[in-house]
Amino acid sequence: MALYVSRAARLALGPVVSGQPKLSVADLAGAGRVAAGIREATGESGGRLPTAGEIYALGRLEEALQRLAEAHLRERGSELLSSAWSRVAARLGGGEGERLLRLFDADFGLNAGERAVLRELPVWIAIAENPAAASATGFFLAGPFRSDAALPPMLDAFEEGIASAAPQVAASSYPRDLLDLLRTPARIEPRSLDGQLRYVLETWAEPLDLEPEPLLRGLDLLAEEAKGLSLGPGPGPVEAPSFAELEDEVEQFSTVHSWMESLVLLAKNVYVWLHQLSVPCGRPIDRLDEIPDEVLDEIAGRGFTGLWLIGVWERSAASRRLKQLAGNPEAEASAYSLRGYRVAADLGGQGALDELRRRCGERGIRLAADMVPNHMGIDSDWVLDEPQRFLSTASPPFPAYTFSGPDLSPRPEIGIYVEDHYFDHSDAAVVFKRLDRRSGEERYLYHGNDGTHMPWNDTAQLDYLEPETREAVIETILEVARQFPVIRFDAAMTLARRHVQRLWYPAPGSGGAIPSRAERGLAPERFAELMPAEFWREVVDRVAAEAPDTLLLAEAFWLMEGYFVRTLGMHRVYNSAFMHMLRDRDNARYRRLLEDTLAFDPRILGCYANFLTNPDERTAVDQFGRGDRYFGACVLLATLPGLPMFGHGQVEGYGEKYGMEYRRSYVDEPVDEELLARHEREIFPLLRRRSHFAGVEHFELYDFLGEEGKVEPDVLAFSNGAGDERSLVVFNNSPATVRGAIGRSAARSDRSGVSLAAALGRGGEDGELWTFVDRISGAAFLRPAREAVRAGLRLELPGFGYGVFEDFRVVADDAEGRYVRLERRLEGRGVADLAGALADLDREPEDPMTGKPTTGKPATGKPATGKPTTGKSATAKSATGKSATAAAGVEETAAEEPEDEAVDLASEEPAAGARVVEEGGAAEPAGGESVVAEGHAGGRSAAEAAASAAQDKTASE
């Protein structure tokens, strides 16, 4: 494979062309050297100079055109060209035509006779005219021949001669004339060498006997360059996990211990947290063992059973220096650029961690730590002592790379240098230089990279095709597991076999993720020989055998969530769709994710780790606000199966996003006491009952049917529980009021959908009622049992309204009919004290026709828990369809403090004449009239509700 290169271009390139008349670019590295030579020859670094990918692609295209021309001339006769040239001689004169042929021969160094020159000319014309190749041909073809004034009329005459020199042959393999055929790729894809190569691959490779792999590598190189030119902010929109590929995979869930199932994880950026603790404590807190007991008591008391210590390991000094050179003199190293897996000395080292772990264990708190398996810091112990564990090359992958900056190594015998353009942010090199001064060996180690963003320039990428590397990482994981019963694996998806190959050893035609790796790709068969098994399956099996009481949490995206837990055996996996889709109010897609998970395997739902923020994302208050929208999403976080994860500063309402290099917070933020108090009332009680919500055996997801009978996608309604207890959770993730009724549940892989009554285990006949409470507000409710069995609960949910309804019981009305009378009077509202409300009936006269009190005041009873514990009012309809406004559902008593727990009807004695008639045995619905229950979002003042609505609107926008 060779390119036409003019005499002027050969002189400019010098030794790169080695004196050859045509330029050989047989491999990707050769194309890179030519591109670098052009930059050096022109003294330019940008503009429209040809890239290595364009040069390589042009060479492959010329090779295909040459083969096509030869095949055409073999079939049609080589006399075709001589006959066509006679048209040139007739039009320009024989002498002028001969002069142009000699000029072509001399300019491109062919040293051939007229016949040989004529055979080259059609391909040269097709290349010179190709608009997609202009950046390359502008340099390679520049010279006397291309600029000669007689060239355009000569080309016109030559083209006419080719078109008319021989009759068209219908049976020919090449019925069109030669030039028309050679121009086909450029005519179809005039602006894309990538598209032209694809056309050649799909159309001409087989008949012309072209090797597919070089063409595929050319496509990979172009893809790498296109990605490099458009480095953006990272991954695109989050996709819901897919299960299509799991049908043929082996099912290998790991054993989950009881503590794992009910774990609630609280993240803390260690250095920032210690700095923040120092202020209220009035003294410096720098070490892990200096964290006060009262802080740990507070964490445990709120319902958190796991503490994720972000940044506990010894970090890279080189990372710290790079960040300081970049402009932050206070910067710490990144928490994910590690020197080694030792507890940082300035945090107190191993002894301080042991003491913190002991005190946390006394409070039921397990510690969690990160394990960063795909890379280490550029000055890590492994880079210094075990460089063979990392991806590297003997020479820079791009000739333009230079490494003249500061030595970042902690040892004099080893030099560590990042690429020079890092410091002026003009490039993001994929490698750094390691110099062994003892032997003189230079290695260029790849930076960590997931192919979605810039390389992580303070890290070194481990090579997972090396068995010794894999074993060393597994041994390190086991060491971490002996200290931390919860391990979070950073960017775990990058080490799945398919992505190790895609990123670092791409099969021909699948490259483009990371620049320079296309030429180092492997055929799938060879890759399978070198990495025969999934690394993560090896990890899971080894941990199960050697550190069995360890929960493994994978940060995994790229539609691999189900694969990581069901096939690879991770206990938990990130579910980023929870945060993104709730934040974006992409409710239909999130509901579909839940439905798809249940339909494929409900156990996967219990393996999701849900969150409203994480260290890589904007804060929760930034994304969801501080009002009902946030708390509704937080109720889902606390009550859905799986692992709830709370971010650093989430419950305190901090708005600063802490970088992984922060030693302290840079914004002096007070705790949002109102937000924290609302967590105390609404969320922490749910976390303390986490075992009630964590499982999937009794989980049911319901259709919420609007007034026209269609599913309302903005409302999530589900029930769950443990033992005989069940809870019903509802949330309207939209600013608009929604009315409807809970229908049947979605089908699961292990059973079909059921009615709400069947899922709750509650039935009932005429004259019987359901009683239940809202755990959020403490309000108690009554509903006619027969109608609830037939049609479920009819709800009217205000914008971002939510509720957690529990303690469902069936009671028979008493002899005086007080339960039925009270239910009619309340018209869907709740009461704080059911017994008190029943007693009020005896003291208030009522209209015998309507059953309503003649005073016009509804019976509410005395508040059972003081003032209401939640916010927004709700509108409900009575069982007869008459509208009523339930402004708060319970009376407010301003002087009383809110309680944590909701009313417990189980502890109350039924009023005289009432009895519990059913604890289970629900009937399936048989159709009939709907009944209405209240959709609840709280009972705050008008000012509080207005402020919450404004915050929700801001977060929504």
ZAMARGU-4260 file (C-alpha; in steps of 0.2 Angstrom, whole numbers, plus 5000, padded with zeros to 4 digits):
<rodrens>
0) 5000/5000/5000 | 5008/5016/4994 | 5003/5035/4991 | 5007/5046/4977 | 5019/5059/4984
5) 5026/5074/4973 | 5044/5078/4972 | 5041/5094/4983 | 5032/5083/4996 | 5046/5070/4996
10) 5059/5084/4999 | 5049/5091/5013 | 5047/5075/5022 | 5065/5070/5020 | 5070/5053/5028
15) 5051/5049/5031 | 5049/5043/5013 | 5066/5035/5012 | 5069/5041/4994 | 5054/5030/4987
20) 5043/5036/4973 | 5028/5031/4982 | 5025/5033/5001 | 5023/5017/5010 | 5010/5017/5025
25) 5009/4999/5028 | 5004/5001/5047 | 4996/5014/5058 | 5012/5018/5066 | 5019/5023/5049
30) 5005/5034/5046 | 5008/5042/5062 | 5026/5046/5058 | 5021/5053/5041 | 5008/5065/5050
35) 5021/5070/5062 | 5033/5073/5048 | 5021/5084/5039 | 5018/5095/5054 | 5037/5097/5056
40) 5039/5101/5038 | 5026/5114/5038 | 5029/5121/5055 | 5011/5120/5059 | 5002/5110/5072
45) 4983/5112/5067 | 4973/5119/5053 | 4969/5106/5040 | 4985/5096/5040 | 4981/5077/5037
50) 4980/5066/5052 | 4987/5049/5054 | 4970/5041/5051 | 4967/5051/5035 | 4984/5046/5028
55) 4981/5028/5032 | 4964/5028/5025 | 4970/5037/5010 | 4983/5023/5007 | 4970/5010/5009
60) 4958/5018/4997 | 4972/5020/4984 | 4976/5002/4986 | 4958/4997/4982 | 4957/5009/4967
65) 4973/5002/4960 | 4966/4984/4961 | 4950/4990/4954 | 4959/4999/4939 | 4970/4983/4936
70) 4954/4972/4936 | 4945/4983/4924 | 4959/4985/4912 | 4962/4966/4912 | 4944/4964/4907
75) 4942/4979/4895 | 4959/4979/4888 | 4974/4990/4892 | 4973/4998/4874 | 4959/5008/4882
80) 4971/5020/4890 | 4981/5022/4874 | 4965/5025/4864 | 4959/5038/4877 | 4976/5047/4876
85) 4975/5049/4858 | 4960/5061/4862 | 4972/5071/4872 | 4985/5072/4859 | 4972/5077/4846
90) 4966/5091/4857 | 4982/5098/4864 | 4994/5092/4851 | 5006/5077/4853 | 5020/5087/4860
95) 5010/5095/4874 | 5003/5079/4879 | 5020/5070/4880 | 5026/5085/4890 | 5013/5082/4903
100) 5016/5064/4904 | 5035/5067/4907 | 5030/5080/4920 | 5019/5068/4929 | 5033/5055/4928
105) 5046/5066/4935 | 5035/5074/4948 | 5030/5058/4956 | 5046/5049/4953 | 5040/5034/4943
110) 5054/5033/4930 | 5042/5023/4919 | 5037/5023/4901 | 5022/5031/4893 | 5011/5015/4895
115) 5015/5013/4914 | 5012/5032/4917 | 4995/5030/4908 | 4990/5016/4920 | 4994/5027/4935
120) 4984/5042/4929 | 4966/5037/4932 | 4969/5032/4950 | 4979/5049/4952 | 4964/5058/4945
125) 4951/5050/4957 | 4962/5053/4972 | 4966/5072/4967 | 4947/5075/4965 | 4942/5067/4981
130) 4935/5081/4992 | 4937/5070/5008 | 4955/5068/5005 | 4959/5087/5002 | 4969/5089/5018
135) 4981/5075/5013 | 4982/5078/4994 | 4985/5097/4996 | 5002/5092/5003 | 5006/5075/4994
140) 5001/5081/4977 | 5007/5099/4977 | 5020/5102/4963 | 5022/5107/4945 | 5011/5094/4937
145) 4996/5098/4948 | 4998/5117/4945 | 5002/5116/4926 | 4990/5127/4917 | 4987/5113/4904
150) 4981/5100/4916 | 4963/5104/4916 | 4960/5103/4897 | 4971/5088/4897 | 4960/5079/4910
155) 4944/5084/4901 | 4951/5076/4885 | 4957/5061/4894 | 4940/5058/4902 | 4931/5060/4886
160) 4943/5048/4878 | 4940/5035/4892 | 4921/5037/4890 | 4921/5034/4872 | 4936/5023/4868
165) 4927/5007/4870 | 4908/5002/4868 | 4899/4997/4884 | 4898/4979/4887 | 4882/4974/4896
170) 4889/4957/4902 | 4905/4965/4909 | 4909/4965/4927 | 4912/4984/4925 | 4899/4991/4913
175) 4904/5009/4918 | 4919/5018/4911 | 4935/5017/4922 | 4935/5035/4929 | 4917/5034/4933
180) 4920/5018/4943 | 4935/5024/4952 | 4925/5040/4958 | 4911/5029/4965 | 4917/5030/4984
185) 4919/5049/4983 | 4903/5051/4974 | 4893/5041/4988 | 4903/5049/5003 | 4911/5065/4997
190) 4915/5072/5014 | 4920/5056/5023 | 4935/5045/5021 | 4927/5034/5035 | 4912/5032/5023
195) 4922/5028/5008 | 4932/5015/5017 | 4916/5007/5023 | 4910/5007/5005 | 4926/4998/4999
200) 4925/4986/5013 | 4906/4981/5010 | 4907/4982/4991 | 4924/4979/4984 | 4934/4969/4997
205) 4928/4952/4992 | 4929/4953/4973 | 4946/4963/4974 | 4953/4951/4987 | 4957/4965/4999
210) 4961/4960/5017 | 4947/4966/5028 | 4957/4969/5044 | 4968/4983/5037 | 4952/4992/5031
215) 4944/4989/5048 | 4960/4996/5057 | 4959/5011/5046 | 4941/5014/5052 | 4946/5011/5070
220) 4960/5024/5068 | 4948/5037/5061 | 4936/5034/5075 | 4950/5037/5088 | 4954/5053/5080
225) 4936/5059/5079 | 4934/5055/5097 | 4950/5064/5101 | 4944/5079/5092 | 4927/5080/5102
230) 4932/5076/5120 | 4916/5081/5129 | 4909/5080/5147 | 4908/5062/5148 | 4895/5049/5146
235) 4879/5053/5137 | 4861/5051/5143 | 4859/5036/5156 | 4850/5021/5148 | 4840/5009/5158
240) 4848/4993/5162 | 4844/4979/5149 | 4841/4961/5151 | 4840/4955/5133 | 4858/4948/5134
245) 4855/4939/5150 | 4844/4925/5144 | 4858/4914/5139 | 4869/4919/5153 | 4872/4907/5168
250) 4862/4913/5184 | 4875/4915/5198 | 4868/4926/5212 | 4879/4927/5227 | 4872/4923/5245
255) 4866/4939/5254 | 4867/4939/5273 | 4853/4947/5283 | 4863/4963/5287 | 4867/4965/5268
260) 4849/4965/5264 | 4845/4979/5276 | 4861/4990/5274 | 4859/5009/5272 | 4875/5017/5267
265) 4880/5035/5271 | 4895/5042/5261 | 4908/5054/5269 | 4922/5062/5260 | 4935/5059/5274
270) 4945/5075/5274 | 4931/5086/5271 | 4921/5077/5284 | 4934/5079/5298 | 4936/5097/5294
275) 4917/5100/5295 | 4917/5090/5312 | 4931/5101/5319 | 4920/5117/5319 | 4906/5112/5330
280) 4918/5102/5341 | 4929/5117/5344 | 4945/5107/5341 | 4954/5100/5326 | 4948/5083/5321
285) 4961/5076/5309 | 4962/5057/5313 | 4949/5043/5311 | 4950/5039/5329 | 4946/5057/5334
290) 4928/5056/5327 | 4917/5059/5343 | 4906/5045/5349 | 4891/5057/5348 | 4893/5059/5330
295) 4893/5040/5328 | 4878/5039/5339 | 4869/5051/5328 | 4873/5042/5312 | 4867/5025/5320
300) 4851/5034/5327 | 4846/5040/5310 | 4846/5022/5303 | 4862/5022/5294 | 4871/5005/5296
305) 4885/5008/5284 | 4898/5022/5283 | 4907/5024/5267 | 4924/5032/5270 | 4929/5040/5253
310) 4948/5044/5252 | 4954/5033/5267 | 4969/5026/5257 | 4987/5033/5255 | 4986/5044/5240
315) 4998/5048/5226 | 5010/5063/5229 | 5012/5065/5211 | 4993/5068/5209 | 4993/5081/5223
320) 5008/5090/5215 | 4999/5090/5198 | 4983/5097/5205 | 4993/5111/5214 | 5003/5115/5198
325) 4986/5116/5190 | 4981/5131/5201 | 4975/5124/5218 | 4989/5126/5231 | 4978/5117/5244
330) 4973/5102/5234 | 4975/5085/5240 | 4978/5070/5228 | 4963/5062/5220 | 4955/5049/5231
335) 4956/5038/5216 | 4974/5040/5212 | 4982/5029/5225 | 5000/5026/5231 | 4994/5010/5239
340) 4981/5002/5249 | 4987/5008/5266 | 4977/5019/5278 | 4984/5037/5275 | 4996/5041/5289
345) 4988/5059/5292 | 4972/5050/5295 | 4980/5040/5309 | 4985/5025/5299 | 4979/5007/5303
350) 4978/5010/5322 | 4965/5024/5320 | 4955/5014/5307 | 4955/4999/5319 | 4948/5010/5333
355) 4935/5018/5323 | 4929/5001/5316 | 4928/4995/5334 | 4917/5009/5340 | 4906/5009/5324
360) 4904/4990/5327 | 4897/4993/5344 | 4883/5004/5336 | 4879/4992/5322 | 4888/5002/5308
365) 4899/4993/5296 | 4913/5002/5287 | 4914/5003/5268 | 4929/5008/5257 | 4933/5010/5239
370) 4944/4998/5229 | 4950/5006/5212 | 4954/4990/5202 | 4958/4997/5185 | 4972/5009/5189
375) 4984/5015/5202 | 4993/5032/5204 | 5007/5036/5192 | 5020/5036/5206 | 5012/5021/5215
380) 5022/5007/5223 | 5017/4996/5208 | 5022/5008/5195 | 5039/5010/5203 | 5042/4992/5207
385) 5031/4982/5196 | 5029/4991/5179 | 5025/4975/5170 | 5008/4975/5178 | 5003/4990/5167
390) 4999/4994/5149 | 5014/5001/5141 | 5024/5004/5125 | 5042/5005/5121 | 5040/5022/5112
395) 5027/5036/5113 | 5011/5031/5103 | 5011/5048/5095 | 5028/5057/5089 | 5022/5074/5095
400) 5022/5069/5113 | 5036/5076/5123 | 5041/5074/5142 | 5052/5088/5148 | 5042/5093/5163
405) 5045/5090/5182 | 5050/5073/5188 | 5036/5067/5199 | 5044/5052/5206 | 5048/5050/5225
410) 5063/5039/5221 | 5079/5046/5212 | 5082/5030/5202 | 5065/5031/5194 | 5059/5046/5184
415) 5040/5049/5181 | 5035/5062/5168 | 5018/5067/5162 | 5017/5074/5144 | 5021/5092/5142
420) 5004/5098/5135 | 4996/5093/5151 | 5002/5109/5159 | 4994/5121/5146 | 4979/5110/5144
425) 4982/5109/5125 | 4982/5090/5124 | 4977/5076/5135 | 4990/5062/5132 | 4986/5044/5134
430) 5003/5039/5141 | 5016/5045/5153 | 5034/5042/5154 | 5043/5030/5166 | 5062/5031/5166
435) 5073/5018/5175 | 5089/5027/5177 | 5098/5011/5183 | 5095/5002/5166 | 5091/5017/5155
440) 5074/5009/5150 | 5060/5020/5145 | 5042/5014/5146 | 5027/5024/5141 | 5013/5018/5153
445) 4995/5022/5148 | 4984/5033/5159 | 4968/5026/5166 | 4954/5029/5154 | 4936/5023/5152
450) 4934/5029/5134 | 4921/5042/5138 | 4931/5057/5143 | 4949/5063/5145 | 4962/5051/5152
455) 4964/5052/5170 | 4982/5059/5169 | 4987/5055/5187 | 4984/5037/5185 | 4992/5022/5177
460) 4981/5008/5169 | 4983/4990/5174 | 4985/4977/5160 | 4972/4963/5163 | 4978/4952/5150
465) 4993/4948/5162 | 4988/4934/5174 | 5001/4941/5187 | 4992/4957/5187 | 4975/4949/5189
470) 4981/4939/5204 | 4990/4954/5212 | 4973/4964/5211 | 4963/4949/5219 | 4975/4948/5233
475) 4974/4966/5236 | 4955/4965/5236 | 4956/4951/5249 | 4967/4962/5260 | 4954/4976/5259
480) 4940/4964/5263 | 4948/4959/5279 | 4947/4977/5285 | 4931/4983/5277 | 4915/4972/5276
485) 4908/4983/5262 | 4919/4986/5246 | 4914/4998/5232 | 4922/4994/5216 | 4926/5010/5206
490) 4921/5010/5187 | 4919/4991/5188 | 4911/4989/5171 | 4928/4993/5163 | 4935/4977/5168
495) 4921/4966/5161 | 4930/4956/5147 | 4920/4964/5133 | 4926/4981/5139 | 4944/4976/5142
500) 4944/4971/5124 | 4934/4986/5117 | 4945/4999/5126 | 4962/4992/5126 | 4963/4977/5113
505) 4950/4981/5101 | 4945/4968/5088 | 4947/4975/5070 | 4932/4986/5067 | 4928/4989/5085
510) 4941/5001/5090 | 4940/5020/5092 | 4937/5021/5111 | 4955/5026/5116 | 4968/5034/5104
515) 4982/5023/5098 | 4975/5006/5104 | 4968/5002/5087 | 4985/4996/5081 | 4987/4985/5097
520) 4970/4976/5095 | 4968/4957/5095 | 4956/4945/5086 | 4943/4939/5098 | 4950/4922/5098
525) 4967/4928/5104 | 4960/4939/5117 | 4950/4924/5124 | 4966/4914/5126 | 4974/4928/5136
530) 4959/4932/5147 | 4949/4916/5147 | 4937/4920/5162 | 4928/4935/5169 | 4939/4944/5181
535) 4925/4949/5192 | 4918/4931/5193 | 4935/4926/5200 | 4935/4940/5213 | 4917/4935/5219
540) 4922/4917/5221 | 4938/4921/5230 | 4930/4933/5242 | 4916/4921/5245 | 4929/4908/5250
545) 4941/4918/5259 | 4931/4933/5266 | 4913/4927/5265 | 4905/4941/5276 | 4909/4955/5263
550) 4897/4964/5253 | 4903/4968/5235 | 4896/4984/5227 | 4900/4987/5209 | 4899/5005/5201
555) 4894/4998/5184 | 4885/5006/5170 | 4884/5003/5151 | 4868/4992/5152 | 4877/4979/5162
560) 4868/4981/5179 | 4859/4964/5178 | 4874/4955/5172 | 4885/4961/5186 | 4873/4954/5200
565) 4865/4939/5191 | 4880/4932/5182 | 4895/4939/5189 | 4888/4938/5207 | 4890/4956/5214
570) 4879/4958/5229 | 4874/4976/5224 | 4876/4987/5208 | 4874/5005/5205 | 4857/5010/5198
575) 4860/5027/5191 | 4844/5027/5182 | 4835/5030/5199 | 4843/5047/5201 | 4844/5053/5183
580) 4826/5048/5178 | 4818/5054/5194 | 4827/5070/5192 | 4822/5072/5174 | 4805/5067/5178
585) 4807/5053/5165 | 4794/5043/5175 | 4788/5032/5161 | 4805/5025/5157 | 4809/5023/5176
590) 4792/5014/5178 | 4797/5003/5163 | 4813/4999/5171 | 4805/4992/5186 | 4792/4982/5176
595) 4806/4975/5165 | 4816/4970/5180 | 4801/4962/5189 | 4797/4953/5173 | 4814/4946/5170
600) 4820/4942/5188 | 4813/4952/5203 | 4829/4947/5213 | 4839/4960/5202 | 4828/4974/5209
605) 4834/4969/5227 | 4852/4971/5220 | 4851/4989/5214 | 4860/5003/5224 | 4849/5018/5223
610) 4855/5036/5226 | 4850/5054/5224 | 4868/5060/5223 | 4885/5052/5223 | 4903/5059/5223
615) 4903/5061/5204 | 4886/5070/5203 | 4878/5086/5207 | 4872/5087/5225 | 4855/5081/5230
620) 4848/5099/5234 | 4855/5105/5217 | 4846/5091/5208 | 4830/5089/5218 | 4828/5105/5228
625) 4823/5106/5247 | 4805/5103/5246 | 4792/5090/5242 | 4800/5084/5226 | 4816/5080/5236
630) 4807/5071/5250 | 4795/5061/5238 | 4811/5055/5229 | 4819/5052/5246 | 4804/5041/5252
635) 4807/5030/5237 | 4825/5029/5241 | 4821/5023/5258 | 4807/5011/5254 | 4812/5003/5237
640) 4821/4986/5238 | 4840/4986/5236 | 4853/4997/5244 | 4849/5016/5249 | 4865/5027/5247
645) 4865/5044/5255 | 4878/5057/5249 | 4890/5067/5260 | 4880/5082/5266 | 4863/5076/5259
650) 4853/5076/5275 | 4861/5093/5281 | 4857/5101/5264 | 4874/5106/5259 | 4875/5112/5241
655) 4894/5111/5238 | 4900/5097/5227 | 4916/5091/5235 | 4930/5087/5222 | 4940/5071/5226
660) 4955/5082/5229 | 4947/5093/5242 | 4955/5093/5260 | 4941/5104/5266 | 4924/5112/5261
665) 4927/5129/5252 | 4909/5135/5256 | 4904/5139/5274 | 4887/5132/5274 | 4876/5130/5289
670) 4866/5115/5292 | 4849/5117/5285 | 4840/5114/5301 | 4822/5114/5293 | 4828/5101/5280
675) 4836/5090/5293 | 4821/5091/5305 | 4810/5085/5290 | 4822/5070/5288 | 4820/5067/5306
680) 4801/5067/5305 | 4799/5058/5288 | 4814/5049/5282 | 4824/5042/5297 | 4810/5032/5304
685) 4809/5023/5287 | 4827/5019/5287 | 4826/5012/5305 | 4813/5000/5298 | 4824/4996/5283
690) 4822/4977/5284 | 4803/4980/5281 | 4806/4987/5264 | 4822/4979/5258 | 4816/4962/5251
695) 4808/4958/5234 | 4798/4943/5239 | 4782/4953/5243 | 4786/4968/5232 | 4772/4973/5220
700) 4772/4988/5208 | 4754/4994/5203 | 4746/5003/5189 | 4739/5020/5194 | 4724/5022/5183
705) 4719/5040/5179 | 4701/5046/5177 | 4700/5039/5159 | 4707/5022/5164 | 4724/5025/5157
710) 4740/5022/5167 | 4747/5038/5174 | 4766/5037/5172 | 4770/5051/5184 | 4764/5041/5199
715) 4774/5027/5207 | 4764/5015/5218 | 4770/4999/5226 | 4768/4988/5241 | 4781/4978/5251
720) 4784/4971/5268 | 4790/4957/5279 | 4781/4943/5288 | 4763/4948/5288 | 4766/4967/5288
725) 4763/4977/5272 | 4765/4995/5267 | 4759/5004/5252 | 4770/5018/5245 | 4764/5031/5233
730) 4773/5046/5225 | 4767/5058/5211 | 4784/5064/5203 | 4775/5079/5194 | 4770/5097/5199
735) 4752/5093/5194 | 4738/5086/5204 | 4734/5068/5198 | 4718/5058/5202 | 4715/5040/5199
740) 4715/5023/5207 | 4727/5009/5211 | 4724/4995/5199 | 4732/4978/5198 | 4751/4975/5200
745) 4763/4972/5186 | 4767/4954/5182 | 4783/4946/5189 | 4793/4932/5182 | 4788/4921/5197
750) 4769/4926/5197 | 4756/4936/5188 | 4749/4953/5194 | 4737/4954/5209 | 4725/4966/5216
755) 4730/4978/5230 | 4718/4969/5242 | 4727/4952/5238 | 4744/4960/5240 | 4740/4967/5257
760) 4731/4952/5263 | 4715/4961/5267 | 4697/4957/5262 | 4680/4963/5269 | 4662/4963/5266
765) 4648/4976/5267 | 4648/4984/5284 | 4666/4981/5287 | 4680/4994/5285 | 4698/4995/5282
770) 4709/5006/5294 | 4726/5011/5290 | 4739/5025/5295 | 4751/5036/5285 | 4768/5033/5293
775) 4774/5050/5286 | 4760/5061/5295 | 4753/5049/5308 | 4736/5051/5301 | 4723/5037/5302
780) 4711/5033/5288 | 4695/5023/5286 | 4688/5015/5270 | 4673/5004/5266 | 4681/4987/5264
785) 4670/4980/5250 | 4674/4994/5239 | 4692/4993/5243 | 4693/4975/5238 | 4684/4978/5222
790) 4693/4993/5216 | 4708/4997/5227 | 4711/5014/5234 | 4706/5029/5224 | 4719/5043/5227
795) 4720/5062/5223 | 4739/5066/5224 | 4745/5084/5224 | 4760/5089/5214 | 4775/5079/5222
800) 4763/5072/5234 | 4768/5055/5243 | 4763/5044/5257 | 4768/5028/5266 | 4752/5019/5271
805) 4753/5004/5284 | 4745/4994/5297 | 4730/4989/5286 | 4716/4981/5296 | 4698/4975/5293
810) 4686/4980/5307 | 4667/4977/5308 | 4656/4992/5312 | 4650/4994/5330 | 4631/4993/5335
815) 4629/5012/5333 | 4637/5012/5316 | 4650/5024/5321 | 4664/5018/5310 | 4653/5020/5294
820) 4647/5037/5300 | 4664/5043/5303 | 4671/5037/5286 | 4657/5046/5278 | 4660/5062/5288
825) 4679/5062/5284 | 4676/5061/5265 | 4694/5054/5263 | 4703/5064/5276 | 4714/5056/5290
830) 4713/5059/5308 | 4727/5059/5321 | 4717/5050/5334 | 4704/5038/5328 | 4697/5033/5345
835) 4695/5052/5349 | 4686/5055/5332 | 4674/5041/5336 | 4671/5048/5353 | 4667/5065/5345
840) 4653/5057/5336 | 4644/5054/5352 | 4645/5073/5357 | 4640/5080/5340 | 4623/5080/5333
845) 4622/5076/5314 | 4610/5078/5300 | 4601/5061/5298 | 4600/5063/5279 | 4618/5067/5276
850) 4627/5059/5291 | 4636/5076/5293 | 4638/5086/5309 | 4625/5100/5310 | 4639/5111/5316
855) 4648/5110/5299 | 4664/5105/5308 | 4671/5088/5304 | 4676/5076/5318 | 4694/5075/5319
860) 4698/5070/5336 | 4713/5075/5346 | 4730/5074/5338 | 4738/5058/5342 | 4756/5064/5339
865) 4756/5083/5341 | 4757/5093/5325 | 4758/5084/5308 | 4774/5078/5303 | 4774/5082/5285
870) 4769/5095/5272 | 4757/5098/5258 | 4738/5097/5259 | 4729/5086/5248 | 4712/5085/5239
875) 4701/5070/5240 | 4684/5064/5234 | 4671/5055/5245 | 4665/5038/5242 | 4649/5046/5233
880) 4660/5056/5222 | 4657/5073/5230 | 4672/5084/5231 | 4680/5089/5247 | 4696/5098/5252
885) 4707/5089/5266 | 4717/5104/5270 | 4728/5095/5282 | 4720/5079/5288 | 4724/5082/5306
890) 4723/5097/5318 | 4739/5107/5321 | 4745/5110/5338 | 4759/5123/5336 | 4766/5121/5354
895) 4769/5103/5352 | 4785/5095/5345 | 4783/5082/5330 | 4785/5064/5335 | 4796/5052/5325
900) 4784/5038/5324 | 4766/5037/5316 | 4750/5031/5325 | 4751/5013/5329 | 4733/5006/5328
905) 4739/4989/5333 | 4742/4996/5351 | 4725/5005/5352 | 4710/4996/5359 | 4695/4997/5347
910) 4680/5007/5352 | 4666/4998/5361 | 4657/4987/5349 | 4671/4987/5336 | 4681/4971/5332
915) 4695/4966/5320 | 4687/4953/5309 | 4701/4950/5296 | 4720/4950/5296 | 4722/4941/5279
920) 4712/4932/5266 | 4709/4945/5253 | 4697/4943/5239 | 4701/4947/5221 | 4692/4962/5214
925) 4675/4959/5205 | 4673/4976/5197 | 4661/4989/5204 | 4661/5007/5211 | 4678/5015/5215
930) 4681/5021/5233 | 4692/5036/5237 | 4707/5037/5249 | 4717/5053/5252 | 4734/5055/5243
935) 4745/5063/5256 | 4760/5075/5256 | 4759/5083/5273 | 4751/5097/5283 | 4763/5113/5283
940) 4758/5131/5284 | 4754/5140/5268 | 4770/5149/5269 | 4780/5133/5270 | 4770/5125/5256
945) 4773/5140/5245 | 4792/5140/5249 | 4793/5121/5245 | 4784/5123/5229 | 4796/5137/5224
950) 4811/5126/5228 | 4803/5111/5218 | 4800/5122/5203 | 4818/5128/5204 | 4825/5111/5205
955) 4813/5105/5191 | 4819/5119/5179
</rodrens>
